[in-house]
Amino acid sequence: MLNKQSKMLRLSALSLAVAGAMAVAPTAANAEVSASVGVANMYLWRGYDLGNGDAQVSGDLSYSNSGFYTGVWAASGDSAAGQEYDLYVGYGAEFGGVSIDLSVWNYMYPSAPEGNDQILDDFGGLSEAILSIGFAGFSVTAYDNIAGGSGYEYYTLAYGYEAFSILVGKHDNIGGPDDNGIYQPAEDVTHVDLSYAYNDNLSFTVSQQVDNEDDDDPKVVVSYSLPIDM
């Protein structure tokens, strides 16, 4: 149920954690509008395959100006919640080599299964506040469920060097519907993602949950993104 990277194309599974989601702060002094589309062989979100093996198509449209940014990210492929679009707003800046980014994301599911009151399709029904701090290739990010959901939290520690990156993510009190839309109790899960960016468009990720006996197979994700000239 929950969103999902973690989730603008540059922030989510289609970039580094092919989820995940890490926050990337625009710092250009001039206003900029950007957009992109992407495809992946699965919907990888924070160590989970939300699409139950189905491919994912996504896109985003964003506006940034002097560290401030806002936009929308949309995707298909969530087998339990259906189609999704996310609205976000945030601000990022750098001080002495340390980057700080704070954003708020609102997740909406207009095609959520009827009668499933755990998935809300109204504005403000399911939201996260995300704080990310980065330095010298390392980043630490905290996601806090501030509306809807099950009161969960999620944390990541990541490091990137050239085309390679590694991310360790930790779920705290995550809960949500299974593939049949039935709500499941909360659980704590840790996953490790190894990623390689072949170029600006094509990337590969291997994701492994390390403490979940029910999901011990690695997930291999191939994703391709394409910027749209604005």
DAURSUL-V168213 format. One record per backbone hydrogen bond with DSSP energy under -1.0 kcal/mol. NH is the residue of the N-H (numbers start at 0). CO is the residue of the C=O. Records with the same first field share a line. If there is no record, write none. Layout:
NH->CO ; CO
This chain:
4->5
10->7
11->7
12->17
14->11
19->16
21->10
31->63
33->61
35->59
36->225
37->57
38->223
39->55
40->221
43->41
44->47
47->44
49->42
51->48
53->50
55->39
57->37
58->73
59->35
60->71
61->33
62->69
63->31
64->67
65->27
67->64
68->89
69->62
70->87
71->60
72->85
73->58
74->83
75->56
78->49
81->77
83->74
84->107
85->72
86->105
87->70
88->103
89->68
90->101
91->66
92->99
94->97
97->94
98->133
99->92
100->131
101->90
102->129
103->88
104->127
105->86
106->125
107->84
111->108
115->112
116->114
118->115
124->121
126->146
127->104
128->143
129->102
130->141
131->100
132->139
133->98
134->137
137->134
138->157
139->132
140->155
141->130
142->153
143->128
144->151
145->126
146->126
152->171
153->142
154->169
155->140
156->167
157->138
158->165
159->136
160->163
163->160
164->194
165->158
166->192
167->156
168->190
169->154
170->188
171->152
173->186
175->183
177->181
180->177
183->175
186->173
190->168
191->207
192->166
193->205
194->164
195->203
196->162
197->201
198->201
202->222
203->195
204->220
205->193
206->218
207->191
209->189
214->211
218->206
220->204
222->202
223->38
224->200
225->36
227->34
